[in-house]
Structures are given as structure tokens and as C-alpha cells.
Amino acid sequence: MVAGVGYAAIRGPAGPRSDEPALARMVARIDRRDATIPDPALGWAPVEGAELVLTREVSGATTTWSGVLELPPADGAPRRLVVTEEECFAVDEQSVGDDGLGRRIV
């Protein structure tokens, strides 16, 4: 579970948007350490099928994201849990994006 102050809308060229695709989302995934890459920061890769978009609940100004991510079978390699927040922002028709939206990891 992750909780914090969230937002309920974004402002774009066509006005405010508060629909689901326009709001932030949290993604949790499991990474596996690749022993063939000696760099401790670069030697991680996502485990296939071990990613989950967390469910959002809003209560006042607090947003809580939660979910259950099942661990893949152990194989002896170190693993880590990675949680990212993806924020949406409005883009114009000349920018790459879905439905007038761009995303970035914050």
C-alpha cells in the first residue's frame, strides 16, 4: 500500500480533465538481479508477468494505492520490489501521446 496527497484533475488545452486515464497511477513490479551484469545499478531486469497496476482509492486529499503482487517461484537470484508513480500531463495534437495525454515517471 502507498498513500499520499493526490490530485483529482489536470488542466489541458481543452480544459480540466478528471477522467481515469488523466490521473496518476502506481505500478508495482518485481525485478531480478542479472549476475552477468557487474554494475549494481544496471544489473536489474523486470520479471515477466510480475507487474501490477495498483488500485486507487481517494479519501479527501489522500490517495491510497493498493494491490497484491504474486511472487514468481524463487530461483536463487536476488529480487527487488519497484514501485513507480506515473503522472499524466496534457499534450497538444503535435505531441506523441494517447488521447491527448503524455506520461512521465515521478
Sequence and secondary structure as in RCSB ss.txt:
>XXXX:A:sequence
MVAGVGYAAIRGPAGPRSDEPALARMVARIDRRDATIPDPALGWAPVEGAELVLTREVSGATTTWSGVLELPPAD
GAPRRLVVTEEECFAVDEQSVGDDGLGRRIV
>XXXX:A:secstr
 EEEE  S EEETTEEE SGGGS EEEEEEEEE TT   TTT EEEEEEEEEE EEEEETTEEEEE         
SS EEEEEEEEEEEE  TTS  BTTEEEEE 
